[in-house]
């Protein structure tokens, strides 16, 4: 029964990983690039959908920005163009990554300066009327 | 009696060696990160802040790091300038011989001062300039760059389509290399050092 120890350890690792403390739908790694008051910046995050249902995002709100919109940067032939993404669908058991050079949350007309080390709120609006909130770190 | 070499072990070793050989060129040899350009920079004065001008053809012996964008750009331009800040840090003392110029192509909404303030938000040593519409062709063509306003159903948003590359212009005013968006600052730093060394070499030869 030499293997009992390792098996027990592995079982413990799996139990800890899957012990259900994380909600099935969650926002991870939310961050916003620093911006001076009045300026435009972007927020980034990963929306994890481990639920059996699709999530439909229809908007974003950020108290620190005069206007917040979901956008996608479309990059073709070395040219970048920004387009509004009014609706984004996250299929069951997938994740949507807002990341530099791709989908992002445009935060324009910053109402306050956001400096490195600050935190700021981001709320995603869902088609079913629900919301998802995250506290984003401000970092370059 | 000699112990026979276990064959499965030999096969595994051969496999590992083959894998290492296959990976070596990728993992060890320096990769070319950018596209070689080797064209003359435009001999044009671009409007800098407070009556100054930026002229890439006469860069005062410094290497120029250049990109085109606009200040209400939330994603690509801030990402590039944040990468530049990392690039500048990687260069150490060599950064004193490098200037970083963010050129706004949004002549409708930006001013040279706004472009400069935008660049300086990332690093006080960065400079911003504004490309007037009359100079679009003359300045963008040698960089093989392009910029235009996009029509958008939402008039509250300025959408500027622009080449998102970072360019290096050497101390003689030759556009040396172009880098795709999000090229690692380490890779660009390596090439900047090569340009700085070549410039020193040319200066020592008096050419």
Interface residues (C-beta under 8 A of the other chain):
Chain A: X33 X34 X35 X36 X39 X40 X41 X42 X67 X69 X71 X73 X75 X78 X79 X80 X81 X82 X83 X84 X100 X101 X104 X106 X107 X108 X140
Chain B: X71 X72 X73 X74 X75 X76 X78 X79 X82 X85 X117 X118 X121 X122 X146 X150 X152 X154 X156 X157 X159 X161 X162 X163 X164 X165 X180 X181 X182
